Amino acid sequence: QVQLVESGGGLVQAGGSLRLSCKAPRMILSTFSGTDVEWYRQAPGKQREMVAAITSNRVTNYPDSVKGRFTISRNNGKRTVDLQMNSLKPEDTAVYSCHTRMPNYWGQGTQVTVSS
């Protein structure tokens, strides 16, 4: 059964924006509210890297490569975690996946392609 569903990927020109959404439709509200959630990306031939994280207390963390451009947020009532991506660059092209820490679930991913 699919536990996490990502949406919002697509093709955008450099400098543009996309908003990704990760939804956990089957997760009990208390479980979702209590787990940390992360967005990862993996480009062809590269290792998967974390691009944004948000704790159950809404503390956020970003690597330097996306800091100031990406923003993660969560809506526990809707069981969603969104990733707002601005000032996109061609090097942001990758498959983006969301992950919940507890339970350990991964989404199937959504493709983001940034053209130069």
Backbone as JSON, one array per atom type, in Angstrom:
{
  "sequence": "QVQLVESGGGLVQAGGSLRLSCKAPRMILSTFSGTDVEWYRQAPGKQREMVAAITSNRVTNYPDSVKGRFTISRNNGKRTVDLQMNSLKPEDTAVYSCHTRMPNYWGQGTQVTVSS",
  "N": [[0.84, -1.19, 0.0], [0.47, 2.22, -0.77], [1.92, 4.64, 1.14], [2.85, 7.24, 1.3], [2.31, 10.01, -0.76], [3.53, 11.88, -3.35], [3.3, 15.01, -5.07], [3.21, 17.57, -7.62], [5.52, 17.94, -9.08], [7.4, 18.71, -12.11], [8.18, 20.4, -15.22], [10.22, 23.22, -15.42], [11.48, 26.5, -16.08], [14.8, 27.76, -15.54], [15.18, 29.75, -12.65], [12.56, 29.78, -12.07], [9.66, 28.6, -10.15], [8.44, 25.91, -8.1], [6.03, 23.98, -6.34], [6.05, 21.35, -4.22], [4.16, 18.64, -2.9], [3.59, 16.44, -0.2], [1.68, 13.83, 0.81], [0.1, 11.99, 3.39], [-2.14, 9.92, 3.35], [-3.15, 7.67, 4.7], [-2.21, 7.69, 7.24], [-2.48, 7.82, 10.76], [-3.59, 10.68, 12.48], [-2.27, 11.5, 14.86], [0.09, 10.08, 14.69], [1.25, 11.13, 12.35], [1.53, 13.8, 13.11], [3.45, 13.56, 15.05], [5.84, 12.8, 13.86], [9.05, 13.37, 12.33], [9.65, 14.82, 9.14], [11.06, 14.54, 5.93], [12.4, 15.85, 2.88], [13.91, 14.46, 0.09], [16.26, 14.27, -2.64], [17.25, 12.81, -5.74], [19.48, 12.77, -8.26], [20.29, 11.63, -11.6], [22.92, 9.3, -11.53], [23.93, 10.3, -9.18], [24.27, 10.49, -5.59], [21.58, 10.09, -3.25], [20.27, 12.96, -1.64], [19.43, 14.87, 1.23], [17.2, 17.53, 1.19], [15.5, 19.13, 2.64], [14.11, 19.37, 5.89], [11.71, 18.83, 8.47], [10.8, 18.99, 11.79], [8.68, 17.4, 14.28], [8.1, 19.47, 15.91], [8.23, 21.54, 14.24], [10.7, 22.58, 13.63], [13.06, 23.49, 11.26], [15.39, 22.4, 8.68], [18.02, 22.82, 6.37], [20.23, 22.03, 3.67], [23.2, 23.79, 2.58], [23.07, 24.07, -0.15], [20.46, 24.6, -0.91], [19.48, 26.42, 0.82], [17.67, 29.29, 1.66], [16.35, 29.28, -0.72], [14.59, 27.12, -0.82], [11.69, 26.12, 0.99], [10.28, 24.37, 3.61], [7.2, 23.14, 4.87], [4.5, 22.21, 7.06], [1.24, 20.77, 7.36], [-0.52, 19.52, 9.67], [-3.17, 18.8, 10.1], [-4.08, 18.29, 7.55], [-2.4, 16.32, 6.93], [-0.08, 16.76, 5.39], [3.05, 17.67, 3.92], [4.72, 20.28, 2.56], [6.93, 21.46, -0.02], [8.27, 24.33, -0.95], [9.83, 25.6, -3.71], [11.99, 27.91, -4.9], [13.62, 30.15, -7.24], [14.82, 28.25, -8.96], [17.36, 26.06, -10.2], [19.22, 24.55, -12.91], [20.7, 22.46, -11.8], [19.09, 21.56, -9.79], [17.52, 19.65, -10.82], [16.01, 16.53, -10.49], [14.71, 13.49, -9.02], [12.33, 13.9, -6.6], [11.62, 12.94, -3.32], [9.57, 12.17, -0.5], [9.92, 11.48, 3.02], [9.07, 9.85, 5.98], [10.09, 9.76, 9.35], [9.24, 8.16, 11.53], [6.55, 6.29, 11.34], [8.97, 4.54, 9.23], [8.67, 5.52, 6.24], [8.63, 5.85, 2.68], [7.95, 7.92, -0.11], [6.96, 7.55, -3.58], [8.12, 9.3, -5.28], [8.62, 12.3, -7.25], [9.18, 13.83, -10.36], [11.35, 16.51, -10.96], [12.28, 18.88, -13.24], [14.54, 21.21, -14.38], [15.03, 23.56, -16.74], [17.62, 25.17, -18.62]],
  "CA": [[0.0, 0.0, 0.0], [1.2, 3.47, -0.84], [1.73, 5.39, 2.39], [3.12, 8.66, 1.05], [2.07, 10.37, -2.15], [4.06, 13.18, -3.72], [2.73, 15.65, -6.26], [3.67, 18.93, -7.87], [6.7, 18.02, -9.92], [7.18, 19.12, -13.49], [9.25, 21.08, -15.96], [10.21, 24.66, -15.18], [12.71, 27.18, -16.52], [15.67, 28.26, -14.48], [14.65, 30.96, -12.03], [11.15, 29.58, -11.76], [9.28, 28.02, -8.86], [7.53, 24.77, -8.02], [5.65, 23.6, -4.98], [5.8, 19.92, -4.08], [3.36, 18.27, -1.74], [3.67, 15.05, 0.24], [0.49, 13.56, 1.61], [0.05, 10.68, 4.05], [-3.6, 9.77, 3.51], [-3.53, 6.55, 5.55], [-1.55, 7.79, 8.54], [-3.25, 8.37, 11.86], [-3.2, 12.07, 12.7], [-1.29, 11.62, 15.94], [1.36, 9.55, 14.19], [1.81, 12.11, 11.43], [1.92, 15.0, 13.87], [4.6, 13.27, 15.89], [7.02, 12.36, 13.14], [9.82, 14.27, 11.49], [9.46, 14.55, 7.72], [12.16, 15.05, 5.12], [12.4, 15.75, 1.42], [15.19, 14.07, -0.5], [16.29, 14.24, -4.09], [18.3, 12.01, -6.34], [19.71, 13.03, -9.68], [20.93, 10.48, -12.25], [24.34, 9.13, -11.28], [24.34, 10.95, -7.93], [23.69, 9.95, -4.36], [20.41, 10.79, -2.71], [20.61, 13.97, -0.64], [18.33, 15.53, 1.92], [17.12, 18.94, 0.82], [14.73, 19.87, 3.63], [13.57, 18.54, 6.97], [10.9, 19.54, 9.45], [10.52, 18.12, 12.92], [7.31, 17.46, 14.79], [7.97, 20.78, 16.53], [8.33, 22.52, 13.15], [12.06, 23.07, 13.42], [13.44, 23.15, 9.89], [16.81, 22.29, 8.4], [18.31, 22.77, 4.94], [21.66, 22.09, 3.32], [23.58, 25.07, 2.0], [22.76, 24.11, -1.58], [19.09, 25.08, -1.17], [19.09, 27.37, 1.86], [17.24, 30.58, 1.12], [15.54, 29.08, -1.93], [13.57, 26.12, -0.53], [11.01, 26.24, 2.28], [9.43, 23.24, 3.96], [6.15, 23.46, 5.83], [3.61, 21.07, 7.28], [-0.13, 20.98, 7.8], [-0.83, 18.22, 10.28], [-4.58, 18.5, 9.9], [-4.24, 17.73, 6.2], [-1.38, 15.27, 6.77], [0.75, 17.12, 4.25], [4.27, 18.45, 4.06], [4.99, 20.92, 1.28], [8.26, 22.0, -0.29], [8.25, 25.44, -1.89], [11.16, 25.73, -4.32], [12.1, 29.15, -5.68], [14.92, 30.4, -7.89], [15.31, 26.93, -9.33], [18.53, 25.97, -11.06], [19.29, 23.25, -13.61], [21.26, 21.44, -10.91], [18.02, 21.06, -8.92], [16.83, 18.58, -11.53], [16.13, 15.27, -9.77], [13.48, 12.93, -8.49], [12.17, 14.34, -5.22], [10.82, 11.99, -2.54], [9.42, 12.51, 0.91], [10.22, 10.4, 3.94], [8.7, 10.05, 7.38], [11.05, 9.05, 10.21], [8.59, 7.13, 12.35], [7.21, 5.11, 10.76], [9.92, 4.75, 8.15], [7.98, 5.41, 4.95], [9.1, 6.64, 1.56], [7.06, 8.08, -1.23], [7.46, 7.01, -4.84], [8.91, 10.33, -5.93], [8.08, 13.12, -8.32], [10.29, 14.36, -11.15], [11.5, 17.94, -11.15], [13.26, 19.16, -14.29], [14.75, 22.64, -14.53], [15.74, 23.81, -17.99], [18.46, 26.38, -18.6]],
  "C": [[0.88, 1.24, 0.0], [0.88, 4.29, 0.4], [1.94, 6.89, 2.21], [2.96, 8.93, -0.44], [2.59, 11.78, -2.41], [3.36, 13.7, -4.97], [3.39, 17.01, -6.44], [4.92, 19.06, -8.72], [6.35, 18.46, -11.33], [8.41, 19.75, -14.09], [9.11, 22.58, -15.76], [11.52, 25.25, -15.68], [13.52, 27.63, -15.32], [15.16, 29.61, -13.97], [13.19, 30.83, -11.62], [10.93, 28.91, -10.41], [8.38, 26.8, -9.06], [7.21, 24.53, -6.56], [5.3, 22.12, -4.98], [4.98, 19.67, -2.83], [3.5, 16.78, -1.46], [2.48, 14.81, 1.17], [0.54, 12.13, 2.15], [-1.4, 10.34, 4.37], [-4.02, 8.67, 4.49], [-3.01, 6.67, 6.98], [-2.47, 8.4, 9.58], [-2.7, 9.75, 12.2], [-2.12, 12.2, 13.77], [0.08, 11.11, 15.52], [2.02, 10.56, 13.26], [2.31, 13.33, 12.17], [3.21, 14.78, 14.65], [5.87, 12.87, 15.18], [7.73, 13.5, 12.43], [9.62, 13.85, 10.03], [10.57, 15.23, 6.94], [11.82, 14.95, 3.63], [13.82, 15.43, 0.98], [15.1, 14.23, -2.01], [17.44, 13.36, -4.55], [18.35, 12.28, -7.83], [20.41, 11.82, -10.28], [22.44, 10.44, -11.98], [24.84, 9.75, -9.99], [23.68, 10.27, -6.74], [22.47, 10.76, -3.95], [20.86, 11.77, -1.63], [19.35, 14.56, -0.04], [18.35, 17.0, 1.54], [16.3, 19.77, 1.8], [14.18, 18.9, 4.67], [12.76, 19.41, 7.9], [10.56, 18.57, 10.57], [9.06, 18.23, 13.33], [7.04, 18.8, 15.45], [8.18, 21.92, 15.53], [9.69, 23.21, 13.06], [12.5, 22.59, 12.05], [14.95, 23.13, 9.71], [17.01, 22.14, 6.9], [19.81, 22.7, 4.72], [21.94, 23.43, 2.65], [23.15, 25.2, 0.54], [21.37, 24.66, -1.88], [18.65, 26.14, -0.17], [18.78, 28.73, 1.25], [16.39, 30.46, -0.12], [14.38, 28.11, -1.69], [12.98, 26.38, 0.86], [10.1, 25.04, 2.5], [8.41, 23.67, 5.0], [5.25, 22.24, 5.97], [2.24, 21.55, 7.74], [-0.6, 19.65, 8.37], [-2.28, 17.83, 10.07], [-4.85, 17.87, 8.55], [-3.26, 16.58, 5.95], [-0.51, 15.53, 5.56], [2.0, 17.87, 4.69], [4.61, 18.98, 2.68], [6.44, 21.4, 1.2], [8.13, 23.08, -1.36], [9.67, 25.67, -2.4], [11.16, 26.95, -5.23], [13.5, 29.25, -6.28], [15.58, 29.09, -8.3], [16.45, 27.01, -10.33], [18.53, 24.63, -11.79], [19.83, 22.13, -12.72], [20.26, 20.94, -9.86], [17.24, 19.93, -9.57], [17.1, 17.24, -10.85], [14.74, 14.7, -9.53], [13.42, 13.28, -7.01], [11.21, 13.38, -4.5], [10.69, 12.48, -1.11], [9.57, 11.26, 1.77], [9.74, 10.77, 5.33], [9.63, 9.18, 8.24], [10.41, 7.89, 10.95], [7.1, 7.18, 12.13], [8.09, 5.47, 9.56], [9.25, 4.48, 6.8], [8.64, 6.32, 3.92], [7.99, 6.76, 0.53], [7.72, 7.56, -2.5], [8.25, 8.04, -5.64], [8.17, 11.07, -7.02], [9.24, 13.81, -9.03], [10.22, 15.87, -11.22], [12.61, 18.15, -12.18], [13.33, 20.67, -14.49], [15.59, 22.86, -15.78], [16.51, 25.12, -17.92], [18.05, 27.36, -19.69]]
}
